[in-house]
Amino acid sequence: MLDNRLAFNIKRNVILKDKNGNISEIDIVYGFIFKKYIECKCYTSQPVPLKDVAKFKEVLLMNNISPHQGLFFTTSTYVPRASTIGILTIDGEQLKSMERTSFFVGIFKSFAYVFGTALGLGLISVFIKEEYKKK
């Protein structure tokens, strides 16, 4: 069985120590050359406040990591200003949409591969690629 940590270089609960000796924990880090740093919050009754996203951005900056490499996920929503400070934010509705899309994209890609290979034609996969470019 393939080890996901080797396949995608996924690490959870990564401890960072900045130049001032401050210790911070990042929920998920993945990638080889172009790494992404992910913070996750599971708030049920309130939106994620600006201070949470701003703190995550500051942790990245203090560790010489570009905020553009940061992703902030929540099952809830964000206060309006939290999504405008340079960290990509994904809320609960976006997560649901991504989940639905990834499921169907996986099915279509499998379908295109199997039938495209069997027929010796790449027409199905070309059609699917063109359909997803429109969205």
Number of C-alpha atoms within 10 A of each C-alpha: 3 6 9 10 12 9 9 12 13 16 16 13 13 12 11 16 13 15 10 8 8 11 11 17 14 18 16 16 21 16 14 10 6 7 14 18 22 20 20 14 15 14 14 11 8 11 18 24 15 16 11 15 26 16 11 22 23 15 21 21 13 17 15 11 16 16 19 13 17 22 21 21 22 21 19 18 23 22 12 11 11 20 20 12 13 16 19 17 20 19 18 16 13 15 15 12 10 12 12 11 12 12 10 11 15 11 12 16 15 13 14 20 16 13 15 17 13 10 11 9 13 14 13 19 19 12 11 14 14 11 10 9 7 6 5
